[in-house]
Amino acid sequence: MTELSPEYTNPECSACGNESSTIDLPSFGIREGISETIVSTGLEHPNAAPIGIIMKGGRPFVRLFKGSHTWANVLKEKYLVVNIVYNPLLFVRSTFSDLELSEFDYVPAQGLNFPILKEAVAWVIFECINIKNTDQALVTDLVPIEAGLTEENRKDLPVPNRGFNAVLEATVHATRYQLSGEEKYLELIRHYETLASKCGGENEKKAMKLLYEILGL
């Protein structure tokens, strides 16, 4: 069961134009700094990828590197969905492969149907405005238009876990290793694998095993 969030008017949102309604983002896990999430895009052909949502001074925005599916979908559709997920395996899988269509649900907003992850504890649909596209990346401000909580996924209260965080760090370094082949990234991956094995649970260990298989280690 998905519980939708009520909207309220933000009088300070001068950049939003007619989209003056906003949502209390910290209530859905998006806070100051960089929130590690899985972003889903593609109204017709859904795609998911880990993306850090940046919040500075209450302003949410995102930086997307050129050439990715997320970059292409945002340029075309001007929307994205942020999924708050606590499954480390899903972070690894969505980094290196396409998720199955059966792993998505759809929610309506503004006459469109948006893909959300079934495993998401919470999700927020954003409109992308003030898009700046360069040779290397796209930067866009984010205006929340709808949000929800998935009750069945909230039964276990997540707490900070060094093993889970280690999987995220190892995954980031794995993408850099694939691009560069530099040994220093392998050393970092092995460091975080040790931490994930020591501090993580079964899912963290499975995620690191999958990461090693992907890299051929």
Buried (B, 14 or more C-beta within 10 A) or exposed (E): EBEEBEBEEBEEBEEBEEBBBBBBBEEBBBEBEBBBBBBBBBBEEBBBBBBBBBBEEEEBBBBBEEEBBBBBBBBEBEBBBBBBBBBBBBBBBBBBEBBEEEBBBEBEBEEEEBBBBEBBBBBBBBBBBEEEBEEEBBBBBBBBBBBBBBEEBEEEEEEEBBBBBBBBBBBBBBEBBEEEEEEEBBEBBBBBBEBBBEBBEEBBBBBBBBBBEBBEE
